Amino acid sequence: MPRIAVIAGDGIGPDVTREAVKVLRCVTRGSGTELDLVEWPHGADHYLATGTTITDAEVTELSDQYDAILLGALGDPRVIRNEHARDILLGLRFRLDLFINLRPVRLLDPRLTPLKDKAESDVDFIIFRENTEGVYVGMGGTFKQGTPDEVAVQEDVNTRKGVERIIRAAFEHARVAGLERVAMADKANAMEHAGGLWRRVFREVAAEFPEIESEALYVDMLAMDLIRRPERYRVIVTGNLFGDILSDLGSQLAGGLGLAPSANIHPGRTSLFEPVHGSAPDLVGTGQANPLAAILTSALMLRHLGYAGEAERIEAAVRSAVQAGATTPDLGGSLSTAEAGDEICRYLEQMKN
Ligand SMILES: NC(=O)c1ccc[n+]([C@@H]2O[C@H](COP(=O)([O-])OP(=O)(O)OC[C@H]3O[C@@H](n4cnc5c(N)ncnc54)[C@H](O)[C@@H]3O)[C@@H](O)[C@H]2O)c1
């Protein structure tokens, strides 16, 4: 039985995670599938009460004794610079070596995209963002800080191993899913050293997948093209910074943060699943947080754990609810967070009959 650590976290994290857990129980009820869901208290309250974010022993426990982590959101205005969130989130990403940040972008209803004349099938791509390197490793420094001569250096770290494994993961996904093309985004014209490595490795790995078309693009070109003709794209692979920006762009093409799931994966190891949105302090206590991103995230987790049927049923239920307008106010509906979760369970029950 898969063992899953549930870290509801801060702000709206507990609200949306409660619904995701509710849906996990609905989809597995009577199906023979069992999940061991274990609640973990980590977040701002825990940090403020105990002074610890997450200990080395706890990270080891997650790594050795759990199959997945389902996380709500982290971020609390009471914690200076959100150091607990950085420690837990970035700590888990780096220490569990979760090198794939997976961001599916799928339009569930044409009314939800700001693009003109686009159908569901036109906005349906997945971004493989490198998650452990790039400019986010924190290498660099400042010199003469606070003076007119101040210098700030932020290094962009790209290793052969890091670039190769994320590119290979994207091609492997395309092969398994039967998708015809993988696009890679870099900025090789202005950042020749990193771009040179990415392009060389991309060509080499692409040669191992002769049935899949490959295309290397400058990231600014791709950003324009995703707005102009998103239907050209099915799989995109890119570095940490560009992936961060492209996936936020992508989330808006498919209805916004309320519907955007993500996964942080190292195949074969404990992986972390979280909605893209944050803790939304403005929504705390309103009962209006949209739980669908967290629910779609739980579907990603189930698929990763080998329960593709359950994942598909959750995704179909979410699509039905969205198309029927049975949503929270951010998507134009009038349901509360809990009612939106109930609605997904209702569709899941209908599918069983
Ligand atoms: N992975 C994470 O845990 C994560 C990601 C982003 C931000 N954060 C943290 O969250 C806090 C708030 O950050 P922010 O305001 O920049 O981003 P946010 O994603 O929390 O909110 C941005 C906007 O989107 C709306 N929104 C977000 N989630 C929603 C949902 N489920 N349903 C309906 N509307 C939703 C919010 O109301 C807000 O207007 C900060 O402390 C930040 O550091 C955490």
The ligand as a Gaussian input file, in Angstrom:
#p B3LYP/6-31G(d) Opt

LIG

0 1
 N        4.601000      26.270000      -3.664000
 C        4.164000      27.077000      -2.704000
 O        3.854000      26.642000      -1.604000
 C        4.047000      28.547000      -3.007000
 C        3.959000      29.007000      -4.316000
 C        3.762000      30.377000      -4.538000
 C        3.701000      31.237000      -3.457000
 N        3.832000      30.757000      -2.194000
 C        3.678000      31.620000      -1.000000
 O        2.302000      31.893000      -0.853000
 C        2.132000      33.190000      -0.287000
 C        1.216000      34.023000      -1.168000
 O        1.876000      34.226000      -2.421000
 P        1.189000      34.924000      -3.669000
 O        0.040000      35.762000      -3.207000
 O        2.277000      35.521000      -4.474000
 O        0.660000      33.701000      -4.553000
 P       -0.684000      32.859000      -4.394000
 O       -0.609000      31.774000      -5.417000
 O       -0.870000      32.436000      -2.998000
 O       -1.871000      33.876000      -4.775000
 C       -1.846000      34.625000      -5.996000
 C       -3.289000      35.013000      -6.371000
 O       -3.998000      33.854000      -6.824000
 C       -5.137000      33.606000      -6.019000
 N       -5.187000      32.168000      -5.737000
 C       -4.145000      31.364000      -5.387000
 N       -4.575000      30.129000      -5.172000
 C       -5.900000      30.113000      -5.403000
 C       -6.900000      29.116000      -5.319000
 N       -6.636000      27.842000      -4.974000
 N       -8.185000      29.480000      -5.595000
 C       -8.510000      30.727000      -5.942000
 N       -7.579000      31.729000      -6.049000
 C       -6.303000      31.416000      -5.761000
 C       -4.903000      34.379000      -4.714000
 O       -6.111000      34.734000      -4.112000
 C       -4.084000      35.556000      -5.187000
 O       -4.946000      36.570000      -5.659000
 C        3.527000      33.768000      -0.127000
 O        3.940000      33.553000       1.188000
 C        4.349000      32.955000      -1.095000
 O        5.710000      32.888000      -0.715000
 C        3.979000      29.426000      -1.942000

